[in-house]
Amino acid sequence: MNRKPPIVCLLGPTGTGKTAAAIAIAGRLPAAVINFDSRQVYRDFPIITAQPDEKERGACPHLLYGFLPTEEKMNAARFVELAVDKIETVRGEGRLPILVGGTGLYLRSLLSGIAPIPEIPAEIRREVLDRIAVEGPQVLHAELTRIDPDYAARIHPNDTQRNARAAEVYLATGRTMTWWHTESEHSPAPYDALKVGMRIALNDLEPHLARRIDVMLELGALDEAQAAFERCPDPDAPGWTGIGCAELLAFLRGGSTMVQAREQWVRNTRAYAKRQITWFNKEEDIHWFAPGDGESVADLVESWLSERS
């Protein structure tokens, strides 16, 4: 009998109904949802990052959503620390922890362990940041594509934070991010995880993502970005690097029209969904379902828990 505490992990690309599936499970079992999306942690962007709404949160407890200021950075190590704390809290309440999100690195770091990357010397970090300031993150991404194509495929060329991290780690250690995440010794969190994926063909998902962005704009995404910019006018703050946030910020700063911002938001969201699909297709032991099939997901979870008892 497996004595590790059970957790359920609902994963997949953006816009595939992961929250709805989690709520279907919570309709049958005492459960709580724990976020593992790197953007939904930000307090200032509940609409733009599609955080669960009031009705969804009313179905069961939702944790690690909307708590981080725009100027603070989230990374995999910090996520694992927070997630383990929340998992233990949820278990202490007699609930099933359901991790929901699309940031594959965060989930892998929890289940397989954090790569023991050493502290990066300050001078190397400054060197990389100086290069980005002069050349832009795209140049570093092009270099990353040559030395670590697997990791480069998972991040956007405009992602300043992740491109800088990959560059500084390689300069400091002589090892790529892929090596650190796959070859170095890890200490996984002590849980028995059922991995459930929600997916749909990218061409079928794309029009849904565009409609979703239009709904966000109708709900006040631009006003949300304006209010966030008044609170945190630093365009280099980590919270602004998220898709949707960056495009609306460009409009607010006069760098694009609203039509251009919306079109770029759609393109970047599609590209992000494609990267998520690529990442999760490489993961093992995932039970795949279609969007809207939450009751079948709940059936699987009940069966899995029964087999463990």
Sequence and secondary structure as in RCSB ss.txt:
>XXXX:A:sequence
MNRKPPIVCLLGPTGTGKTAAAIAIAGRLPAAVINFDSRQVYRDFPIITAQPDEKERGACPHLLYGFLPTEEKMN
AARFVELAVDKIETVRGEGRLPILVGGTGLYLRSLLSGIAPIPEIPAEIRREVLDRIAVEGPQVLHAELTRIDPD
YAARIHPNDTQRNARAAEVYLATGRTMTWWHTESEHSPAPYDALKVGMRIALNDLEPHLARRIDVMLELGALDEA
QAAFERCPDPDAPGWTGIGCAELLAFLRGGSTMVQAREQWVRNTRAYAKRQITWFNKEEDIHWFAPGDGESVADL
VESWLSERS
>XXXX:A:secstr
   S EEEEEE STTS HHHHHHHHHTTS EEEEE  SSTTBTT TTTTT   HHHHHHS EESSS B TTS   
HHHHHHHHHHHHHHHHHTT EEEEEES HHHHHHHHH         HHHHHHHHHHHHHH HHHHHHHHHHH HH
HHTTS TT HHHHHHHHHHHHHHS  HHHHHHTS     S EEEEEEE   HHHHHHHHHHHHHHHHHHTHHHHH
HHHHHH   TTSGGGGSTTHHHHHHHHTTSS HHHHHHHHHHHHHHHHHHHHHHHHT SSEEEE TT HHHHHHH
HHHHHHHH 
